[in-house]
Amino acid sequence: MICTSYFTYGLDPQRKIQVANDSYKYLKPWYDSMLSLGLEGRVFHDSLSSYFISKYETDKIKFVKVPPGKYCACDYRWQAYAKWVNENKPDWLLFTDCCDVVIVQDPFKFIRDPDKLYVGVEDGAGHPSNKIGENRWMGKLFAGAAKKLSASYQAIKNEDVLNCGIVGGHLSQASRFLELMDAMVNDVDPTEDYLNSVKAQVRTIDMACTNVICRNEYFKGRIVSGYPLHNKYKRNDVAMDVYVRHK
């Protein structure tokens, strides 16, 4: 099961715009690739119209409506996923971004080890290196919206930046990740201006949470990243021998 989200409440925390409702263009990269491969997927949304859903829903791609969240869409999606996974319990799961992700091959031909969690990794594009402590965006994040995790930042700053635009694995690993993500987002509890202000430089904390969670004692030695799971991050890499292309 491959899950993505299409939320239109609040501002997109990266693009600082309101995502348009019922936009096939927004969904197209993920949707078209899923359709061509005949893969089973779920699109979590808050306000897509019944017309849009009836036009694009198939026997394998279904739309799951959830109420708007308390936090920004990037963070809230994990809470929506956690609730749905707890109720439905698919054996294997992959969670991806939507508008900048293409599924190149069936990822579950590679995601096969039930003891591993498969996560995207950044390769330093636009930054001096791929280390958390040398990534300007991550530094701003841990100093701002995720400052409650600043102690964890010091412990992991020499680790590679993991990217939660791709996260998946067996139910046993995915549900553990979702449980920890749900709890950590609630614990950090970003403020309302974090959701609505166009002035904030970084308004989403899921990247910080992902990097902290994946370096805890439980996930130590369980993380699989990079090739062939996905292409090189932000390098215009159109490799066809990977399973997922992200940015």
RAJO-V376373 format. One record per backbone hydrogen bond with DSSP energy under -1.0 kcal/mol. CO is the residue of the C=O (numbers start at 1). NH is the residue of the N-H. If there is no record, write none. Layout:
# RAJO-V376373
CO/NH
CO/NH
This chain:
# RAJO-V376373
1/94
2/42
3/96
4/44
12/16
17/12
23/27
24/28
27/31
28/32
29/33
30/34
31/35
32/36
33/37
34/39
40/2
41/62
42/4
43/64
44/6
45/66
49/53
50/54
51/55
52/56
53/57
60/41
61/58
62/43
64/45
72/76
73/77
76/80
77/81
78/82
79/83
80/84
81/85
82/86
83/87
84/88
85/89
91/171
93/169
94/3
95/167
98/101
100/247
102/245
106/109
107/110
107/111
110/112
113/116
117/224
118/168
120/163
124/127
130/161
131/134
132/135
135/139
136/140
137/141
138/142
139/143
140/144
141/146
144/147
146/149
147/150
149/153
150/154
151/155
152/156
153/157
156/159
157/133
159/132
161/122
163/120
163/166
165/97
166/120
167/95
168/118
169/93
170/173
170/174
171/175
173/177
174/178
175/179
176/180
177/181
178/182
179/183
180/184
181/185
182/186
183/187
184/188
185/189
192/196
193/197
205/209
206/210
207/211
208/212
209/213
210/214
212/215
213/216
216/220
219/222
222/117
224/119
226/229
228/243
229/244
232/235
243/104
243/105
244/231
245/102
